[in-house]
Amino acid sequence: MYCFSEDGTEMTGELPPLPSPVDYCNPSVLSTIQSYDFDRFEQLIGYRFHQRAYLIQAFTHASYSYNTITDCYQRLEFLGDAVLDYVITRYLYEHPKRHSPGELTDLRSALVNNNIFAYIAVKYDYHKYFRCHSNELFLLIDKFVQTQKDKSTWCGFDECNLGDDDDENDEFFYYDFLTSSASNNKDTYSNTITSCTIDDEHLSNSHDEQNDESTTEADEWEETEVPKCLGDIFESVAGAIFLDSNKSFNTVWKIYYRMLKPFIEKFTTKVPKSPIRELLELEPETVKFEKPERLLDGRIRVTVEIIGKGRFKGVGRNYRIAKNAAAKCALKNLRRLD
């Protein structure tokens, strides 16, 4: 079978050479590129771009109309996601501990994770170079950044606790910015509340949950929403480095390994599991997840019963998060019982 390009010429099995990202013969293109100052960012990540047009594209949101010389970051994000998935998978496969296939799957899901990517993006100031026309998105990013800066309400990068209070992504709670409190914080912009209690009276119905002050007696965590765009630009910059370095996987890995190292060391020491999986392994015969309930504010509540040990509840913006929250809540209380 032969493949042909749009102009009718036969295509070979070889990848075509990379085209220039912009027309450097155009004076306005050069002046636009020179108007962007990426010196500090390049110092932070330890890589100097040969063609900064890739970097401009990597930070341009689809809403940002002022950038007329490149596309938005979505194509680079697509490429960077694949590149990071490959280099992380290869590193895990070649790791001296020779993890089992199941452990490799869990490790990759833990590390190729939008929440971790967003966290590292803020650590290395990616957000300061992000360009978009959306006040709502900028407010979301600002609140996320401020939450990280508040050491009283988040786990710091170097000393983060990823064991018990981790965030959900594809059924994993690997990293979150959860605050534990005895009452609801009405000022938070959180989209997910993880509530856990053994006492059914606290969450007997949605009306009582929203109006009865007794609900504040329950153990409760509030999850700060992680802006997806931060994880996206973390991937798009990886794609930009890949193209700028003439498709060098080694160059991308050298830059990104340093950023990912704390998480890699944490997870390869103790392979993480999803709360649901861990709960089912701990109580294989007694776990029963009940049908989800929709609360008055639109959130979903899931209850899991451990026969003979109690009922535990989780609340989230969708069923998957709520189910994971319920499982996590059950695990915490079962450990206390032990």
N, C-alpha and C positions, 0 to 999 in steps of 0.2 A: 504494500500500500504506500502510495506517495502522498506527501503533504505539500500544499502550495500556499504561498503567502497571498495577500490581497492583490498584489500586482501580477499574479500568475506564475511567478518564478518558483522553482522547486526549493523546498526547505530541506536542509540536511539535519542530521541528528545532533549537530554541534550547536551550543548556545551562541547567539549572536553577540558581537562586542557591544559594550555599554555605550549608548549615545550620551552626548553631553546633556546635563540636566537643563541648561538654559543656553540661549544664544549670546555668547560672550562678545560677539562683534557689535552688539547693540549697546551704544553708550549709556542708555537709560538703565539697562540691566546691570551694568557695572556700578553705576552710581547707587542703585537700589541695594545691591549686595554690600557696598561699602558703608551704607547707612546703618547696617546691623552690627552691633558690637558683641561678638561671641568670645572675646579673649578670655574673660574670667571663667566662662562655662567650659571652654576647652581645657583650661588649667585644672578645673575641678575634676573632670572625667579622665584627664590624662591623654587626650588625643587632639591633634591639630588637623583640621580639615584642609584638604587640598582644594576642594570645591565647596565653598560655604553655601552654595545654592541648595545643596542637599539638606543642610542644617536649617535653612529658612523654611524649606518645605516641611521638614519634620516637626516644626513648631506651629504650623499654620492650620488653624481650624477651618472647617468648610464655610463657616459664617464670616470669615475675615476677608473682606473684599479688597482691602488695600494692597494685598500681595497679588500683583498682576504678572509675575514672572515665573511662578511655579504652581503646581497643583497644591491641594491641601495634603495633610499628612496621611490620609487613609491608605493610599497605595504603599507608602513606606511602612506604615503600621502592619499591613498584611505581610509584607516581606520580613520585617523585623520579628514578628511573632513566629514565623517559620524558622528563622535563623536562630533565635533564642531557644526555641523548642529543640532544635537539632544539637546545638552546642551543649545545652544542659543535659540532654539525653545521653550524648556521647560521654560527657564527664562522669555521669552516674554509672553508665555501663562499664567504664574503665576504672571505676573506683576500687581501691585495694580491698575493700570489704566484700566485694562480689555479692551484691544484694540479689535476693531472689527476684523472679519476674514480678511477683505481687508487690514486693517492696519497691522495685524500680518504678512501677506504675504509681504507687502512692507518693514516692519522692518527687517524681516529675510533676504530678498534680499539685503538690505542695509548693514547688518552686516556680513553675510556670503559672503564676497566680497574679491576677490583676491587682489584688489588694497589696501584696508585697511590692509589686512593681510601682504602684502609686506611692507607697511609703518611701521607697528608695528615691523615686523621682523628686520628692520634696526634700529629702536629705541632701541631694546634689543640685538643688535649685532649678530643676527643669521648669517648674511652674513660673519662674520669673521671666522666662523667655517665650512662654505660650502666648499666642496671638489669636483672639477671637472677638466676635461682636455679640456677647451674651452676658448681660449683667448678672443674670441668675446663675450662670455657670461660674463666673468669677466669685460671686458670693459664696457658692458652695465650696470652691477651692480655698478661699480665705478662711472659712470656718474650719475646714479640715486642717489647714496649716496651723491655725491658732490652737486647735486641739492638741496637735503634736508638740507645740511649744510649751504647753502647760504641763509641766512635769508631775503635777499632782493628779492628773487625770489620764495620763497615758504612759505606756512602757517605752522608755527611751531606746534609741537605735542600738547602742552598744550594750545595754544591760536589759534588753527586752526579755520578757517572760513569755515564751511561746508554748508553754506546756499546757496550761489549763484554760487561759482566756484568749483563745484564738478565733479568728474570723472565718466566716463561711465562704468557700468558693468551690463549686462543684462538689458539694457535700463535705468540705473541709473547713474547719475553724482554725486556720493557721495563724492569722494575725488580725487582731482587731484593736480598736481604740476604745475599749469598754471601761466604763466607770461603774464601780459598785457603790450603791447608796441605799438608804432605807426609804427614800421617797422619790417620786417622779420629779424630774427636772423639767418644768414646763417651758423653759427657755431653750432647750436643746432643739436642734433641727433634725434629730435622728429619725430615720425612716423605719428602724427596727428596734423593738423593745424585747429583750429576752427576760421573761418573768419566770421564776421558779418558786414553787412552794409545795409542801406536802398537804397543806390545809386547803380543801376544796372550797371553803367559804370565801377565800380571797378572790377567786375568779369564777364564781358560780354562774354569772351571766354577764353579757357585755355591758348592760346598763349599770350594774353594780360596780363593774371594774372602772367605769369612767366617772362615777359619781360618789362612790362610797369611800370615805377616807380610810377605811380599814385596809384597803389594798396597799397602802404605803407601808404596812407592816411586813410585807413579803420581801424576800431577797430578790433584788432586781438589778439587771444590768442594762445600760443604754448604749447602743452601738452607733458610733458616728458614721454617717454615710461616706463611703469612699468614692470620690468622683472618678468615673470610668476614664475620662479623658486623660488623667494623669498616668494611668497604666498604658493608655494608648500612645502617648508621646514617649514614654520609656521604650516602647517597642519601635516606634517610628525612628527614634535616634539610632537604635541598633541597626535598623535597615539602612539608615543614612551612612553609618560607619562602614557597613558591609559594602555598599556601592562605592563609597569614596576610597576605600582601601583595595579596590579592584577585586571585590568579592572574596575577601579574606576572612574565613571563619576564625582563624587564629587571632586576628586583630580584634574582632568583636569579643571573643572570649577573654582575651587579655584585659580589655577595658571593663567588661561586665562581671568577670569573676571577682574582682576586687569589691565591687558593690554588693554582690550576692553572697560573699564569703560568710558573713555571720549567720545567715539562714542556712547555707549549705552545711556548715559545721554543726549547727543545732540539729538539723533534720537527719543527717547521716549518722549522728550519734544515737538518736532515738527516732526511728522511722514513725512519722505521724499516721494516725488513722482517723477516719471520719467518726464523729460521735455515735452515729447510728450503728456503724459496723462494730465499734468497740462495745457498745451496749449489748448488741446481739451476741457477741462472743462471750461477754461476761454473764449474761442471763439468757441463754438460748431457748429455754423452755417457758419462761415466764413473762416475756415482753409482749405487750399488745398495744399498738398504736390505734387510737380512736379516730373517728371521722373528724376532719377539720371543721372549725367554726369560723364564721366571718363576723368580726366585731363591728360596732357602729361606725368606727372611723375607717373601715375598709381593711384593717389588718386581719391576718389569719392567726387563729390560735389552735394549736395541736396539743392533745393530751396523750401521754403514754402511761400505761399502767404496768407496774411491776408487781405481779401477783404476790400478795403477802408482804409487800414492802412499801407500797404507796403509789400515788398518782402524781405525775409531774407535768408541768405545762410550759409551753414555749410559744411566744408570739413574734410574728415577723411580717414583712410586707408581702411574702408569698408563702406557699405551702412548704417548699423545700427548706427555706430558712427557718420557718416555725417548727418543722419536724426536727431539724438539727438542733434547734434551741431546746426543744423538749428533751431530746436525748442527752444533750450536754447537762441540762439541769438534773436529770435523773442520775447521771454518772457522778456529779458532785455530791448529791445527797447520799448515794449508795456508799461513797467513800467515807462520808461522815459516819454512817451507820457501822461501817467496819472498824 
